[in-house]
């Protein structure tokens, strides 16, 4: 018989130069699996942005993981 296991999905939109810091924090919290997704652009509180393929100055990455509530909170 299958049993349910609760997990929490965590998504973090992060500036590309800070990806290593987010990964290090996740690993320190015990997160062992994650996916990094490139982004093309978007809009938010600071207005519209898009990935500048030439300089990468506006590059952002989405960090995604599925983990326990305790690890997500950490």
N, C-alpha and C positions, 0 to 999 in steps of 0.2 A: 504494500500500500504506500502510495506517495504521500509525503508530508510537505507542508508549506514551509518555506524559509523566507523570512523577511529580509530584504536588502534595500539599500538606499542608493539611488543614482545621483552622482555628484558631477556637475558640469561647471568648469571654470573657464571663462574667456580671459586670456592673459596676453599681455604684450610679449612677442616672441623672445626678447632678451631675458624675460623672467621665467621662462618655461622650466629651466633647470631648478630654480628655487621651488616652484610648485611641485615638481616631481620629488625633490628631496624632502619636502614637508610631508607629502603623501607617503613616501616610503618610511619616514620616521614614525608615522602613525600606524604603520603595519600594512599599508595598501601594497599589494604585490602585482596587481594587474591594472593596466590603464591603457587608454588610446589617446593619441594626439592627432587632432584634425586641423588641417590648414583652413583658413578662412579667406573669403574674397572681399567682404565688405559688410557694412551694416550701418546702423544708426543708433544713437543712444543719447544720454544726457549731454554729451559734448558735441552732438551733431552727427552728421554723416562722416563716414570714413571708408577708405578702400585700400586694399593692399597695393602698395607701389612696387611693382615688380622690379623696378630699376634699383631703388635704394633699400627697400624693405623697411623704411622708417616707420610705416604705419602697420607693419605686419602683426597679426594676432593669431593665436592658436587656441583651440578649444581642447582642454584636458577633460577626459571623461573616464569615470570609473564607476563600478557597482560594488558596494562594500557593505559592511555591517553599520548599524547606527552608531556604535561606539567609535569606529574608525572614521566615519564621516564627520562626527562631531569634533574629533581631534584635528 
